[in-house]
Amino acid sequence: MKKQNIMFTRSVSKMSKARLFRSVLTLGVVALIMQVSLPRAQAYDLSSLNGSYADSFAGFAPPSPQANSYGPVNEAGLWTFDGAGGFTASLVLNFGGGVILNASWSQNVTGTYTVNANGTGTMTLTGDHRRHFVIGDGGMQLKYVGTDPTSGILVGGSMVKQ
């Protein structure tokens, strides 16, 4: 009888080690899952745009008195968002010729912006120029289209956080 009892004890001991191992393994997996959570959709607001962004766009300007068709327009700029709905920008522009407007970077443009919870928004520059944008890469990029109903300029571009 003593021999059977020893075998039974060894058998229980092996089962307990196996159960203990499975329990520890399960707890480890649960702890890992709790640490590595699925990414959640980010809610955006005005503070999602804060700091300086390098900008460039290309588009079309309406016919001028000297030209009968739409011509190219290009821009490079440095935009600074205040995180509260305002911005300043220093821009250089080219309307399809050899002359760069604001080549000295001395003229600034100001305006306001809105941001929706899904990362879309609108920038309004002095006058009627608007840019409708979407925030990408957690606030590191903007993609936009711009219109100016007064002048007829149409542009598309992007910004990258510096």
KABELBEL-V603524 format. One record per pair of residues at least 4 apart in sequence whose ideal C-beta (glycine too) atoms are under 6 Angstrom apart, sorted by the first residue. I is the first residue (numbers start at 0). GAP is how many residues later the second one is. Records with the same first field share a line. If there is no record, write none. Layout:
I=GAP, GAP
//
This chain:
15=4
42=74
43=4, 71, 73, 75, 91
44=70
45=38, 39, 69
46=36
47=67, 87, 91
48=32
49=31, 33
51=28, 110
52=26, 106, 108
53=106, 108
54=22, 24, 104
55=20, 101
56=18, 98, 100
57=16
58=14, 95, 96
59=10, 94
60=10, 12, 34, 92
61=90
62=4, 5, 6
66=4
70=25
71=24
72=22
73=20
74=16, 18
75=16
76=12, 14
77=12
78=8, 10
79=8
80=6
81=4
84=27, 28
85=26
86=24
87=20, 22
88=20
89=15, 18
91=8, 10
92=8
93=6
101=5
108=16
110=12, 13, 14
111=12
112=8, 10
113=7, 8
114=6
115=4, 5
118=15, 16
119=14
120=12
121=8, 10
122=8
123=6
124=4
127=20, 21, 22
128=19
129=17
130=13, 15
131=13
132=9, 11
133=9
134=4, 7
135=5
136=4
139=21
140=19
141=17
142=15
144=11
145=9
146=7
147=5
//
